[in-house]
Amino acid sequence: YQRYKDDLINVYDEVESEFGPEFNPIWYRVWGGYVHRKWLVEVDTVLNPLTDSIHEDGQLGEITVPFTRAYRYSSFYGWEPVYRLYYHSYHWIRDIVTGPDGKPWYELEDELLRLRFAVPAEHMRIVPDSEFEPISADVPPEEKRIDISIFDQELTAYEGDKAVFQTKISSGALTPVKRTPIGDFRVGIKMPSKHMGNGQVTTDIMAYELVGVPWNCFFELDNGIATHGTYWHDNFGTPMSSGCVNMRNHDANWLFRWTNPICEPHVWTENGVGTRVHVA
């Protein structure tokens, strides 16, 4: 059966196949056969209570349904559809408004375009301050470093000579334009949420617009290369990004909290001379 982008399918079992692919041999048993997990992402539907208040600088929130359509409002056109926002994407909440269905919606602000749009409040989880708490804050900054192996598709975090964290990644595709740059860098900018892609306002779900990419640690600033969470694929272990280092969201959050400079809750962009990064 042909499957299309944003199809929701029931998964009945997870199988590790002896036929691979070696880097990601997981297949899902679905009705009618098996599907490789490369472009499948496990999702859930969790409805959330309305928060009491929104921080004056913005409140980070996470989408907790498979996807939700955002709408923007103008006095001339009324409510118009814009982006489709996806499960495990993160966005800055600026206000609580009454949506087109008469229910509470969160008004979000896109950090790239400064565009405001809204989604049903029950579709978002408020991210607690605990998810910003620094990890190993007592370790001297120069004792921390990150090694990224393009060959092994692995990221390892060190405190001194001790590896304290390791995970599979997906680096840039092996083309001249998309390869992840090799060399020595430092984390220079951290952003809890980032709009990546072409920066267009669109309803087209096939457009290259990744709105709400979470837990970004930019280490090569000229070309905007970062480690970050990934909500659109589950193919870690093979190069396939546009240059950044794709990670699972929970791994990206750990790295965000562990690296310097420290980013406090409600801070959209944190700058500084941060943790060393070696890419080879």
C-alpha positions in Angstrom: 0.0 0.0 0.0 1.2 3.5 -0.9 1.6 5.7 2.1 1.7 9.5 2.0 3.1 12.3 4.2 1.2 12.7 7.5 -0.8 9.4 7.1 -1.5 8.0 10.5 -1.2 4.3 10.8 -1.5 1.8 13.6 1.7 -0.1 14.5 1.3 -3.6 16.0 4.9 -4.7 16.6 8.5 -3.6 16.2 10.9 -6.0 14.5 14.7 -5.9 14.2 15.3 -7.4 10.7 18.4 -9.5 9.9 18.2 -8.0 6.4 18.9 -4.5 7.7 19.6 -1.8 6.8 22.5 -2.3 9.2 22.5 1.2 10.7 18.7 1.2 11.4 17.3 -2.4 11.1 13.9 -1.6 12.8 10.7 -2.3 10.9 7.1 -1.8 12.1 4.4 -4.4 11.5 1.4 -2.6 10.2 -1.9 -3.7 8.6 -0.9 -5.4 5.4 2.8 -5.8 6.0 5.9 -4.0 7.3 7.2 -0.4 7.0 10.7 0.7 7.7 10.9 3.4 10.5 13.0 5.8 8.5 10.1 8.2 7.8 7.8 7.0 10.6 7.6 8.8 13.9 5.7 7.5 16.9 3.0 9.9 17.9 0.3 10.2 20.5 -2.7 12.3 21.3 -2.5 14.0 24.6 -4.9 16.9 25.5 -3.7 19.4 28.0 -5.2 21.8 30.5 -5.1 25.5 29.9 -2.3 27.3 31.7 -3.1 30.0 34.2 -0.7 32.6 32.7 1.9 33.2 30.1 5.3 34.6 31.0 5.8 38.1 29.7 8.8 37.0 27.6 7.0 34.0 26.2 6.4 30.5 27.4 7.8 27.4 25.6 5.2 24.8 24.6 5.3 21.4 22.9 2.8 20.0 20.4 1.3 16.8 21.9 -1.0 15.7 19.1 0.1 14.1 15.7 -0.3 17.5 14.0 -2.4 20.6 14.3 -3.2 23.3 11.8 -2.2 26.8 12.9 -4.3 29.9 12.0 -3.5 33.6 11.9 -6.1 36.3 12.4 -6.5 39.7 10.7 -9.4 42.1 10.9 -9.6 42.1 7.1 -9.4 38.4 6.3 -10.4 36.9 9.6 -8.9 33.5 10.4 -6.6 32.0 7.8 -4.7 28.7 7.8 -1.0 28.7 7.9 1.5 26.0 9.0 0.8 22.5 10.1 2.6 22.0 13.4 3.8 18.6 14.4 4.1 16.3 17.4 7.2 17.1 19.5 7.8 20.5 17.8 8.4 23.4 20.2 7.0 26.9 19.9 6.9 30.2 21.9 3.5 31.0 23.3 2.8 34.7 23.7 -0.9 34.9 24.6 -4.2 33.1 25.2 -6.9 34.0 22.6 -10.3 32.9 21.6 -9.9 30.7 18.5 -12.2 30.3 15.5 -14.1 27.6 17.3 -14.8 29.8 20.3 -12.4 27.8 22.6 -9.1 28.9 24.2 -6.2 28.9 21.8 -2.5 29.8 22.3 -1.2 32.6 20.2 2.4 31.6 19.1 5.2 33.8 17.7 7.5 32.4 15.0 11.0 33.5 16.1 12.2 33.8 12.4 9.4 35.7 10.8 7.9 37.3 13.9 4.6 36.1 12.6 1.8 35.3 15.1 -0.6 32.4 14.7 -2.7 30.3 17.0 -3.4 26.6 17.8 -5.9 25.0 20.2 -4.5 25.3 23.7 -5.3 21.7 24.5 -2.8 20.6 21.7 0.2 22.0 23.6 2.1 21.1 26.7 3.7 23.8 28.8 7.4 23.1 29.0 8.4 23.3 32.7 11.5 25.2 33.8 13.0 21.8 34.9 13.7 21.0 31.2 16.1 23.9 31.2 18.0 23.0 34.3 21.8 22.7 33.6 23.4 19.3 33.8 26.9 19.0 35.4 26.9 22.7 36.0 29.7 22.1 38.6 32.1 20.8 35.9 34.5 23.5 34.6 33.4 24.6 31.1 36.8 23.8 29.6 36.4 20.2 30.8 33.4 19.7 28.7 33.7 18.8 25.0 31.6 17.1 22.2 33.0 14.7 19.7 30.9 14.1 16.5 32.0 11.2 14.3 30.7 11.4 10.8 31.8 7.9 10.0 30.2 6.3 13.0 27.2 8.7 13.0 27.7 9.2 16.8 27.9 12.1 19.2 29.8 11.7 22.4 30.0 14.1 25.3 33.0 14.2 27.5 33.8 15.6 31.0 37.6 15.5 31.0 38.5 12.1 29.6 35.3 10.5 30.7 32.5 9.9 28.2 29.2 10.8 30.0 26.8 10.6 27.0 26.7 8.9 23.6 24.0 8.7 21.0 23.4 8.0 17.3 22.9 11.0 15.1 22.1 11.9 11.5 24.6 14.4 10.1 24.5 16.2 6.8 23.9 14.2 3.6 27.1 13.2 1.8 26.9 15.9 -0.9 29.2 18.9 -1.3 26.4 21.3 -0.3 24.9 19.4 2.6 27.9 17.8 4.3 28.4 18.7 8.0 31.6 20.8 8.2 34.5 19.1 9.9 36.9 20.8 12.3 37.0 22.4 15.8 34.2 24.7 16.9 32.4 26.0 19.9 28.7 26.3 20.8 28.0 30.0 20.2 24.2 30.3 20.1 21.5 28.3 21.8 17.8 28.5 20.9 15.0 26.4 22.5 13.0 26.7 19.3 14.0 27.5 15.7 12.2 27.9 12.4 14.4 26.2 9.8 13.8 26.0 6.1 12.9 28.6 3.4 11.2 31.0 5.8 7.9 31.2 3.8 4.4 31.5 5.1 2.5 28.5 3.6 -0.2 25.9 4.1 1.8 23.4 1.8 2.8 20.4 3.9 5.4 19.5 1.4 7.2 22.9 1.6 10.6 23.0 3.2 9.5 24.6 6.4 10.5 23.0 9.7 8.7 25.2 12.3 9.6 24.7 15.9 12.8 22.7 15.7 13.7 22.1 19.4 16.9 22.4 21.5 19.3 24.0 19.1 23.0 24.4 19.8 24.7 26.3 17.0 28.4 25.6 16.7 29.2 26.7 13.1 27.6 30.1 12.8 28.6 31.1 9.3 26.3 28.4 7.8 23.9 27.9 10.8 25.0 24.4 11.7 23.6 23.1 15.0 22.8 20.0 17.0 19.0 19.9 17.4 16.0 17.7 18.0 14.2 16.1 15.1 10.4 15.4 14.8 10.2 14.5 11.1 12.2 11.3 10.8 13.6 8.3 12.8 16.6 7.4 10.7 19.5 8.0 13.1 22.7 6.4 12.1 22.9 7.6 8.5 23.7 11.0 7.0 20.6 12.7 5.6 20.3 16.2 7.0 20.9 19.6 5.3 24.1 20.0 7.3 22.9 20.1 10.9 23.3 17.2 13.4 19.9 15.6 13.9 19.2 14.0 17.2 16.2 12.5 19.0 14.4 15.2 21.0 15.3 13.8 24.4 19.0 13.5 23.5 19.0 17.1 22.1 17.4 18.3 25.3 20.1 16.6 27.4 22.8 18.2 25.3 21.2 21.6 25.4 21.1 21.5 29.2 24.7 20.1 29.5 26.4 22.6 27.1 27.5 26.1 27.7 26.4 28.9 27.5 23.6 28.1 29.9 20.2 29.1 28.6 17.5 30.1 31.1 13.8 29.5 30.7 12.0 32.1 28.6 15.2 33.1 26.8 14.7 32.8 23.0 18.4 33.2 22.1 21.5 32.7 24.3 24.9 33.8 23.0 28.4 33.1 24.3 31.6 31.3 23.9 30.5 27.8 24.8 31.4 24.1 24.8 34.0 22.8 22.4 32.8 20.7 19.5 35.1 18.5 17.4 33.7 17.1 14.1 35.7 14.4 12.2 
